Amino acid sequence: MRGSLVKSVTVVPLDKAFENRLFEFMDQDRTSNFYAIYDLRHLKDRTQIWVAFAHGTIVGYLMEFADRILYMRGTAESAVPLLKNSDLSEPLFNIERHHLSAVKGLYELKEPADKMTRGQITAFLTLKATAKTFTPIIEHSVQKLEKKDAAALADLLSIEGQTALDFFRGFAFGVFKDGRLVSYAASPEMLEDLAIVRGVYTAPEERSKGYSTSVCSALVRRLLQEGRDVMLYVSRDNPAAIKVYRKIGFRETGHTQLGFLAKKRDDKGRCFSKVCCRDNKTA
């Protein structure tokens, strides 16, 4: 029975003719499909998307972003037909739990998406704050960050200045101490009704002082004022961050995504990469 279900799935590259149908499919659960909706709207030149159909109905999709990330949503039966379209040999996955078996058949799992994870797979909880649940706690002098602060953010995160500018597409807030940025929270990606917090960081020597709570509270307050609910991903193995988010009103949505780096196998089930195969031989 399962084999016949897989055979009934057909996969085609996204075409303008049915793009609106894909958006309708994703709009059924905007929390789960947030990044795909945003990237297809605003970063289309960096995306490649394949759509799975069963009996004329969309049942899933695979988005390849920036030649590195594979982001998949849909039924378990659509997973293998979708995955066979990507040529990425070492992608970073973001999938739903019921896709894991299909991924393991085609890829070797290498490392988790979040370094705090115990094991090979990061389980990301999806939390959401609304005007009804939000309880801001701002105990420090927090200010809205502007593009002129990109160098300070780059210094805090140890990244290139141009990369830091990406965080200013939406809103960002931070705390300065002695002229140095020591904590920040940002929401670079936003939809009309929903925004995602992607980037909450405090300098190691300044932690446990409540800075993250303050900057995140200021950011979420601004996003809610704009009429958006606010979501975020957090690793299940990061209880300190979960505690902060729950304290200011984030609640679990029931969505869990799995994130990990993997290497593609060949047709015989061996790792696609020669280095990976050599590692397997010595294990």
KEKE-3310 file (N, C-alpha, C; in steps of 0.2 Angstrom, whole numbers, plus 5000, padded with zeros to 4 digits):
npx = (5004:5009:5020:5012:5007:5018:5021:5011:5014:5019:5032:5037:5046:5044:5032:5026:5013:5007:5010:5003:4994:5003:5006:4994:4993:5004:4999:4990:4996:5005:5014:5022:5027:5034:5047:5048:5038:5042:5055:5051:5044:5053:5066:5068:5077:5087:5082:5076:5063:5054:5038:5027:5014:4999:4987:4982:4983:4992:5004:5016:5032:5049:5062:5076:5088:5099:5109:5112:5104:5091:5074:5060:5043:5027:5018:5024:5025:5028:5041:5053:5052:5053:5066:5075:5077:5086:5103:5112:5126:5130:5119:5111:5098:5081:5067:5052:5047:5041:5048:5060:5064:5064:5074:5086:5087:5093:5103:5118:5118:5127:5130:5122:5111:5112:5124:5123:5116:5113:5118:5115:5105:5096:5082:5070:5060:5045:5040:5028:5023:5010:4999:4991:4998:5010:5022:5032:5049:5059:5074:5085:5094:5088:5091:5085:5092:5101:5106:5119:5124:5130:5143:5146:5138:5143:5156:5152:5147:5157:5158:5157:5156:5147:5139:5133:5124:5113:5104:5097:5086:5074:5068:5079:5086:5096:5109:5120:5136:5148:5150:5151:5143:5134:5123:5110:5095:5086:5074:5075:5066:5050:5032:5016:5007:5015:5031:5048:5059:5076:5090:5097:5108:5121:5136:5148:5154:5145:5134:5119:5114:5102:5101:5097:5084:5079:5082:5076:5062:5060:5061:5051:5040:5039:5037:5024:5017:5016:5007:5009:5010:5023:5036:5048:5062:5069:5082:5078:5087:5092:5089:5090:5088:5075:5068:5069:5062:5049:5046:5044:5032:5031:5024:5023:5019:5017:5023:5037:5053:5066:5083:5099:5115:5120:5126:5125:5121:5127:5120:5121:5119:5130:5140:5140:5151:5169:5177:5169:5165:5177:5179:5168:5174:5184:5178)
npy = (4994:5006:5008:5010:5022:5031:5030:5036:5049:5064:5074:5091:5105:5121:5131:5146:5146:5138:5144:5152:5142:5135:5144:5145:5132:5133:5143:5137:5133:5144:5146:5134:5135:5147:5152:5147:5154:5167:5167:5164:5174:5186:5182:5176:5174:5166:5154:5137:5127:5112:5104:5093:5083:5074:5065:5077:5086:5097:5090:5092:5100:5104:5115:5122:5132:5145:5137:5128:5125:5113:5113:5106:5102:5093:5078:5062:5052:5060:5063:5056:5056:5070:5073:5067:5076:5086:5091:5094:5089:5090:5095:5107:5102:5106:5099:5090:5079:5067:5065:5060:5047:5045:5054:5048:5037:5041:5050:5052:5056:5069:5080:5090:5104:5114:5119:5116:5104:5088:5074:5069:5076:5091:5096:5107:5117:5126:5142:5154:5171:5182:5196:5194:5185:5190:5197:5209:5211:5223:5228:5235:5248:5249:5250:5254:5247:5253:5254:5260:5254:5242:5238:5237:5227:5217:5215:5210:5198:5192:5192:5196:5213:5216:5205:5207:5217:5211:5208:5219:5220:5220:5223:5227:5226:5232:5232:5243:5244:5253:5259:5248:5236:5224:5215:5208:5207:5202:5203:5199:5194:5196:5193:5199:5196:5190:5187:5183:5179:5179:5178:5181:5186:5187:5194:5182:5186:5194:5188:5181:5192:5197:5203:5197:5195:5208:5214:5205:5207:5220:5220:5211:5218:5229:5222:5217:5228:5232:5224:5211:5193:5184:5173:5160:5149:5137:5127:5111:5107:5118:5124:5136:5147:5144:5146:5160:5164:5159:5166:5179:5177:5168:5154:5136:5130:5117:5113:5105:5106:5097:5099:5097:5093:5084:5071:5066:5050:5037:5027:5015:5016:5021:5034:5049:5058:5056:5058:5056:5043:5037:5040:5032:5019:5018:5018)
npz = (5000:5004:4995:4983:4986:4986:4972:4967:4968:4960:4955:4951:4945:4953:4945:4937:4934:4944:4956:4964:4969:4977:4987:4993:4998:5008:5016:5024:5035:5042:5051:5051:5038:5037:5033:5020:5013:5015:5009:4996:4992:4994:4992:4980:4970:4976:4978:4974:4970:4972:4968:4975:4969:4971:4964:4958:4968:4979:4989:4996:4997:4992:4996:4990:4997:4994:4989:4999:5010:5013:5014:5019:5018:5020:5016:5022:5012:5001:5002:4998:4983:4982:4987:4978:4968:4972:4970:4979:4989:5002:5012:5023:5033:5036:5042:5044:5057:5052:5040:5042:5041:5027:5023:5030:5022:5010:5014:5024:5041:5049:5058:5071:5069:5078:5090:5103:5104:5110:5102:5085:5079:5079:5088:5085:5094:5091:5096:5100:5102:5107:5107:5118:5126:5129:5140:5144:5149:5153:5159:5157:5148:5133:5115:5099:5085:5071:5053:5054:5065:5061:5061:5074:5078:5070:5076:5088:5085:5078:5064:5046:5041:5030:5031:5043:5040:5035:5045:5047:5040:5045:5061:5074:5091:5104:5118:5124:5132:5140:5127:5119:5110:5118:5118:5108:5099:5085:5071:5056:5045:5040:5039:5034:5045:5054:5062:5063:5076:5074:5079:5094:5105:5117:5123:5129:5142:5148:5151:5160:5166:5162:5150:5138:5140:5141:5128:5119:5123:5120:5106:5103:5108:5099:5087:5089:5091:5078:5073:5071:5075:5084:5081:5085:5083:5094:5101:5108:5117:5124:5137:5145:5136:5132:5144:5146:5135:5138:5149:5145:5138:5127:5119:5117:5101:5096:5085:5079:5072:5063:5063:5054:5048:5033:5023:5006:5000:4988:4975:4980:4993:4999:5006:4997:4997:4995:5006:5016:5014:5017:5030:5035:5032:5041:5053)
capx = (5000:5014:5023:5008:5006:5024:5021:5005:5016:5023:5036:5039:5049:5039:5030:5022:5006:5004:5013:4997:4992:5008:5005:4988:4995:5008:4995:4986:5000:5010:5020:5027:5030:5036:5053:5047:5034:5046:5060:5048:5042:5058:5073:5066:5083:5091:5078:5074:5058:5050:5032:5024:5007:4996:4980:4981:4983:4999:5005:5022:5037:5056:5065:5083:5090:5106:5114:5115:5098:5085:5068:5055:5036:5022:5017:5029:5025:5031:5048:5058:5051:5056:5073:5078:5078:5091:5110:5117:5129:5131:5115:5108:5091:5075:5062:5047:5049:5039:5052:5067:5066:5066:5081:5091:5089:5097:5109:5121:5118:5134:5130:5116:5111:5113:5130:5121:5112:5116:5116:5116:5099:5093:5075:5069:5053:5043:5037:5025:5020:5004:4997:4988:5003:5016:5023:5039:5053:5065:5077:5091:5093:5088:5089:5084:5098:5101:5112:5125:5127:5132:5150:5146:5135:5149:5161:5149:5145:5163:5156:5159:5151:5141:5134:5129:5119:5107:5100:5094:5081:5067:5070:5084:5087:5102:5111:5127:5139:5154:5151:5151:5136:5135:5118:5105:5089:5084:5069:5076:5061:5043:5026:5011:5004:5020:5038:5052:5065:5082:5096:5097:5115:5124:5143:5149:5156:5140:5128:5116:5112:5095:5101:5094:5077:5077:5082:5070:5056:5059:5060:5044:5035:5039:5033:5017:5014:5016:5001:5011:5012:5030:5038:5055:5064:5074:5083:5075:5093:5094:5084:5091:5084:5068:5066:5069:5056:5043:5045:5041:5026:5031:5021:5024:5014:5016:5027:5044:5057:5072:5089:5105:5119:5120:5130:5122:5124:5126:5114:5122:5119:5137:5141:5142:5158:5174:5180:5164:5166:5184:5177:5164:5178:5188:5174)
capy = (5000:5012:5009:5013:5029:5034:5030:5041:5056:5066:5080:5095:5111:5126:5135:5152:5144:5135:5147:5154:5136:5133:5149:5143:5126:5135:5147:5133:5133:5149:5145:5129:5137:5154:5153:5146:5159:5173:5167:5164:5181:5191:5180:5171:5172:5162:5148:5133:5124:5107:5103:5086:5082:5067:5066:5084:5090:5098:5087:5094:5104:5105:5121:5123:5139:5148:5131:5125:5123:5110:5114:5101:5101:5089:5071:5057:5049:5065:5065:5053:5059:5077:5073:5064:5081:5090:5088:5096:5084:5091:5101:5108:5101:5108:5095:5088:5072:5061:5065:5058:5040:5045:5057:5043:5032:5045:5054:5051:5062:5071:5084:5094:5111:5119:5116:5114:5098:5081:5069:5072:5080:5096:5096:5114:5119:5133:5146:5160:5176:5186:5202:5191:5181:5194:5200:5211:5212:5227:5231:5239:5253:5245:5255:5251:5247:5255:5251:5263:5250:5236:5237:5235:5220:5212:5214:5206:5191:5190:5191:5202:5219:5215:5200:5210:5221:5207:5208:5225:5221:5221:5227:5225:5230:5230:5235:5245:5245:5257:5260:5242:5232:5218:5210:5211:5203:5204:5200:5202:5192:5197:5193:5204:5195:5185:5189:5178:5181:5175:5181:5183:5184:5191:5192:5178:5189:5198:5184:5180:5198:5199:5207:5194:5196:5215:5215:5201:5210:5227:5218:5208:5223:5233:5218:5216:5235:5232:5220:5204:5188:5183:5166:5158:5142:5136:5120:5108:5106:5125:5126:5143:5151:5142:5149:5167:5165:5157:5171:5185:5176:5164:5148:5131:5129:5110:5112:5103:5104:5094:5102:5094:5093:5077:5070:5062:5043:5035:5023:5009:5018:5023:5041:5052:5061:5052:5059:5053:5036:5035:5040:5026:5013:5018:5018)
capz = (5000:5005:4988:4978:4988:4983:4965:4965:4969:4955:4957:4946:4947:4953:4939:4939:4933:4950:4961:4969:4973:4982:4992:4997:5002:5013:5020:5028:5042:5040:5056:5049:5032:5037:5029:5013:5011:5015:5004:4989:4990:4994:4990:4975:4966:4979:4980:4969:4973:4968:4971:4975:4968:4972:4961:4956:4974:4981:4995:4999:4993:4994:4994:4991:4997:4994:4987:5005:5014:5011:5018:5016:5021:5017:5018:5022:5005:4996:5004:4994:4977:4982:4988:4972:4964:4974:4969:4985:4992:5009:5014:5030:5033:5040:5040:5049:5060:5048:5034:5044:5038:5020:5023:5032:5017:5005:5016:5031:5046:5051:5064:5072:5066:5084:5093:5110:5104:5111:5097:5078:5076:5083:5088:5086:5096:5088:5101:5098:5107:5104:5111:5124:5130:5130:5146:5143:5155:5151:5165:5154:5143:5126:5110:5092:5081:5064:5049:5056:5070:5058:5063:5081:5078:5067:5081:5094:5082:5074:5057:5041:5041:5025:5033:5048:5037:5033:5051:5048:5035:5049:5067:5079:5097:5107:5124:5124:5138:5139:5120:5115:5109:5122:5118:5103:5096:5078:5067:5049:5041:5042:5034:5036:5051:5058:5061:5067:5080:5072:5082:5101:5107:5122:5124:5135:5148:5150:5152:5166:5168:5160:5144:5132:5141:5139:5121:5116:5125:5116:5099:5102:5109:5093:5082:5091:5089:5071:5071:5070:5080:5084:5082:5085:5084:5099:5102:5114:5122:5126:5142:5147:5131:5133:5151:5144:5130:5141:5154:5142:5135:5121:5121:5112:5096:5094:5079:5080:5066:5064:5059:5054:5042:5031:5016:5001:4998:4981:4973:4984:5000:5002:5007:4991:4997:4996:5013:5021:5013:5020:5037:5036:5032:5047:5059)
cpx = (5004:5017:5019:5006:5012:5023:5015:5008:5021:5026:5038:5042:5043:5038:5026:5015:5003:5007:5008:4994:4997:5007:4999:4989:4999:5004:4991:4990:5006:5016:5025:5030:5033:5042:5052:5043:5038:5051:5057:5046:5048:5065:5072:5073:5088:5088:5077:5069:5055:5044:5029:5017:5005:4988:4978:4981:4990:4999:5012:5027:5044:5059:5072:5085:5097:5111:5116:5109:5093:5080:5062:5048:5032:5021:5024:5030:5029:5039:5054:5058:5054:5063:5077:5080:5084:5098:5115:5120:5130:5126:5113:5101:5087:5069:5057:5049:5047:5043:5059:5069:5068:5073:5087:5092:5093:5103:5111:5121:5125:5134:5124:5117:5113:5119:5129:5118:5116:5114:5117:5110:5097:5085:5073:5061:5051:5038:5034:5022:5015:5003:4994:4993:5009:5017:5031:5042:5059:5068:5084:5089:5094:5087:5088:5090:5097:5107:5119:5128:5129:5139:5150:5143:5140:5154:5158:5148:5152:5161:5158:5154:5145:5136:5130:5123:5112:5102:5096:5088:5074:5069:5075:5085:5093:5104:5118:5130:5146:5156:5152:5145:5138:5129:5113:5100:5087:5078:5070:5070:5054:5038:5021:5008:5009:5027:5042:5058:5071:5088:5095:5104:5117:5131:5144:5150:5150:5133:5125:5115:5106:5095:5097:5086:5075:5077:5077:5063:5055:5058:5053:5039:5034:5035:5026:5013:5013:5010:5003:5012:5020:5032:5046:5056:5069:5075:5080:5081:5096:5089:5084:5087:5077:5065:5065:5063:5050:5041:5042:5034:5026:5028:5022:5018:5013:5020:5034:5048:5063:5078:5095:5109:5120:5124:5126:5125:5123:5121:5115:5121:5125:5137:5143:5149:5163:5177:5175:5164:5172:5182:5173:5169:5182:5185:5173)
cpy = (5006:5013:5012:5020:5034:5035:5035:5048:5058:5073:5084:5102:5117:5130:5141:5151:5141:5138:5149:5148:5134:5138:5147:5137:5128:5139:5143:5132:5138:5149:5140:5131:5144:5155:5152:5152:5166:5173:5167:5171:5186:5189:5175:5169:5167:5155:5144:5128:5118:5106:5096:5086:5075:5068:5073:5089:5091:5094:5088:5098:5103:5111:5121:5130:5141:5142:5128:5122:5119:5110:5111:5101:5097:5082:5067:5054:5054:5066:5062:5056:5066:5077:5071:5070:5086:5087:5090:5089:5084:5097:5101:5107:5104:5104:5093:5081:5066:5060:5061:5051:5040:5049:5052:5038:5035:5048:5051:5057:5063:5075:5088:5101:5116:5115:5113:5107:5092:5076:5072:5076:5085:5096:5104:5115:5126:5136:5152:5164:5180:5192:5199:5188:5185:5198:5203:5212:5216:5230:5234:5244:5250:5251:5251:5252:5249:5253:5254:5258:5243:5234:5234:5228:5215:5211:5210:5199:5188:5188:5197:5207:5218:5210:5202:5214:5217:5207:5214:5226:5222:5226:5223:5229:5228:5234:5237:5246:5248:5257:5254:5238:5225:5213:5213:5205:5206:5200:5202:5200:5193:5196:5198:5203:5191:5187:5183:5181:5177:5179:5184:5181:5189:5189:5188:5181:5193:5194:5183:5187:5201:5203:5204:5195:5203:5216:5212:5205:5216:5225:5215:5213:5227:5229:5218:5223:5236:5228:5213:5200:5187:5176:5165:5151:5142:5129:5117:5107:5113:5127:5133:5148:5150:5146:5156:5168:5164:5163:5177:5183:5171:5157:5143:5131:5122:5108:5110:5102:5101:5097:5098:5094:5086:5077:5065:5055:5042:5030:5016:5010:5020:5031:5044:5055:5056:5052:5056:5046:5033:5035:5034:5019:5012:5017:5011)
cpz = (5000:4998:4983:4980:4985:4976:4963:4965:4963:4957:4951:4949:4948:4947:4941:4938:4939:4956:4967:4973:4978:4988:4996:5001:5009:5018:5025:5035:5041:5045:5054:5042:5031:5032:5021:5010:5010:5009:4997:4987:4989:4992:4984:4971:4969:4981:4973:4973:4969:4972:4970:4974:4969:4969:4960:4962:4977:4988:4999:4994:4996:4991:4995:4991:4998:4993:4993:5009:5010:5016:5015:5021:5017:5019:5018:5015:5000:4997:4999:4986:4976:4982:4982:4967:4965:4972:4974:4988:4999:5012:5021:5029:5038:5038:5046:5051:5055:5041:5036:5041:5031:5019:5024:5026:5011:5007:5023:5035:5049:5058:5065:5070:5072:5088:5100:5110:5106:5106:5090:5075:5081:5082:5090:5088:5093:5093:5097:5103:5103:5109:5118:5129:5132:5136:5146:5149:5152:5157:5163:5149:5136:5121:5103:5088:5074:5060:5051:5062:5068:5060:5070:5082:5075:5072:5087:5091:5079:5067:5053:5042:5036:5028:5039:5046:5036:5039:5052:5043:5038:5055:5071:5085:5100:5114:5123:5131:5137:5131:5116:5115:5113:5121:5112:5102:5090:5075:5060:5044:5044:5037:5037:5043:5056:5056:5065:5070:5078:5074:5089:5103:5112:5123:5130:5142:5151:5151:5159:5170:5166:5153:5138:5133:5139:5132:5117:5117:5121:5109:5099:5103:5102:5087:5083:5090:5082:5068:5069:5076:5079:5086:5083:5085:5090:5100:5109:5120:5124:5132:5145:5143:5132:5139:5149:5140:5134:5146:5151:5138:5129:5124:5115:5107:5094:5088:5081:5073:5068:5060:5060:5048:5040:5024:5012:5000:4991:4981:4977:4991:5003:5002:5000:4991:4998:5003:5017:5020:5017:5028:5039:5037:5038:5053:5062)
residu = (MET:ARG:GLY:SER:LEU:VAL:LYS:SER:VAL:THR:VAL:VAL:PRO:LEU:ASP:LYS:ALA:PHE:GLU:ASN:ARG:LEU:PHE:GLU:PHE:MET:ASP:GLN:ASP:ARG:THR:SER:ASN:PHE:TYR:ALA:ILE:TYR:ASP:LEU:ARG:HIS:LEU:LYS:ASP:ARG:THR:GLN:ILE:TRP:VAL:ALA:PHE:ALA:HIS:GLY:THR:ILE:VAL:GLY:TYR:LEU:MET:GLU:PHE:ALA:ASP:ARG:ILE:LEU:TYR:MET:ARG:GLY:THR:ALA:GLU:SER:ALA:VAL:PRO:LEU:LEU:LYS:ASN:SER:ASP:LEU:SER:GLU:PRO:LEU:PHE:ASN:ILE:GLU:ARG:HIS:HIS:LEU:SER:ALA:VAL:LYS:GLY:LEU:TYR:GLU:LEU:LYS:GLU:PRO:ALA:ASP:LYS:MET:THR:ARG:GLY:GLN:ILE:THR:ALA:PHE:LEU:THR:LEU:LYS:ALA:THR:ALA:LYS:THR:PHE:THR:PRO:ILE:ILE:GLU:HIS:SER:VAL:GLN:LYS:LEU:GLU:LYS:LYS:ASP:ALA:ALA:ALA:LEU:ALA:ASP:LEU:LEU:SER:ILE:GLU:GLY:GLN:THR:ALA:LEU:ASP:PHE:PHE:ARG:GLY:PHE:ALA:PHE:GLY:VAL:PHE:LYS:ASP:GLY:ARG:LEU:VAL:SER:TYR:ALA:ALA:SER:PRO:GLU:MET:LEU:GLU:ASP:LEU:ALA:ILE:VAL:ARG:GLY:VAL:TYR:THR:ALA:PRO:GLU:GLU:ARG:SER:LYS:GLY:TYR:SER:THR:SER:VAL:CYS:SER:ALA:LEU:VAL:ARG:ARG:LEU:LEU:GLN:GLU:GLY:ARG:ASP:VAL:MET:LEU:TYR:VAL:SER:ARG:ASP:ASN:PRO:ALA:ALA:ILE:LYS:VAL:TYR:ARG:LYS:ILE:GLY:PHE:ARG:GLU:THR:GLY:HIS:THR:GLN:LEU:GLY:PHE:LEU:ALA:LYS:LYS:ARG:ASP:ASP:LYS:GLY:ARG:CYS:PHE:SER:LYS:VAL:CYS:CYS:ARG:ASP:ASN:LYS:THR:ALA)
# end
